[in-house]
Amino acid sequence: MTQSNPEQCRDVMTPDPVCCSVSDSAADAARVMAEHDVGPVPVVDSQASKRLVGIVTDRDLAVRVIAEGRSAKTTRLSDIISRNLVTCSPDDDLNVCLERMQSHQLRRIPVVDQNRRIIGVISQADIALRLRERSKTADVVEQVSRPKTMTGGGGA
């Protein structure tokens, strides 16, 4: 990196993240998580298109599969993924990403192109390792790590 400080999401993202397909099973996702030492895995409509449709986390597997007594081998990711995603574009100013991570309390955010094809992921670790402004890094970690509060008719 030749810049003194990253300016766009493309400058800090980890490119080409490992993904699962909506037709994969919960067990397939768990294997990917174990093999790549990750908790969240982007879920795409197909490995060929890489169009992002959701995300599955280790917590999703615990809560939506194991706790509900479902079979990890037969439960399809299409039945358990989170589909309401917050994303960034590779051309977005990095501050846009930081604000979204803070306001939505996200530890990582997918980076998608104009066709919603996943091309990268920005995690707290990416921010800590590549952003030289320690105060911004500290702000992101603090905001993302705050306990979510229950407010009236909704939940965390």
PyMOL commands that set and color helices and strands:
alter all, ss='L'
color gray80, all
select helices_A, chain A and resi 9-12+26-36+58-66+77-79+94-103+124-130+134-145
alter helices_A, ss='H'
color red, helices_A
select strands_A, chain A and resi 14-15+20-21+40-44+52-57+108-112+118-123
alter strands_A, ss='S'
color yellow, strands_A
deselect
rebuild
show_as cartoon
